[in-house]
């Protein structure tokens, strides 16, 4: 009887540990603006910009959180006839910065630059992206850069959950089912 209780306690402990991480929710930073300066073919001054950065720090909310540049999973950028997708991980040797939220879940720090692999309409595979209120927003290395009328800053970048019901939350359901199966085998 003691071994069944011990196994059951072990399974319950594992479920509790898995459930905490299973609720991690990726977030999205989004900047919308217009091109102020560019030297990339197919992009003109005045073209709309849509710039999204996806990151996951393992947290389950927006309040009082910090995301390091190494938490960036991917990014997408479109302006005029130009489109690009950045797929992490970032090059941590030359990337810098972080972004953070305050106790109400609003951005209160936004300063990062990231370099990494991706692909764009010019054929470039090494891309850089910035939300640091100073550099261009996007720059395929060796090709050119795209600047916004307003640099990305706390006032014009939004932060939100990618999904209100993340797929990893299903892990706790899986763990629950596993517990039931183990109880059958333990008896």
Beta strands, then each sheet from edge to edge (+ up, - down):
strand 1: 27-38
strand 2: 48-55
strand 3: 66-68
strand 4: 72-79
strand 5: 82-87
strand 6: 96-101
strand 7: 107-120
strand 8: 126-131
strand 9: 138-140
strand 10: 146-148
strand 11: 157-161
sheet 1: 3+ 6- 7+ 5- 4+ 2- 1+ 10-
sheet 2: 3+ 6- 7+ 5- 4+ 2- 1+ 11-
sheet 3: 3+ 6- 7+ 8- 9+
end
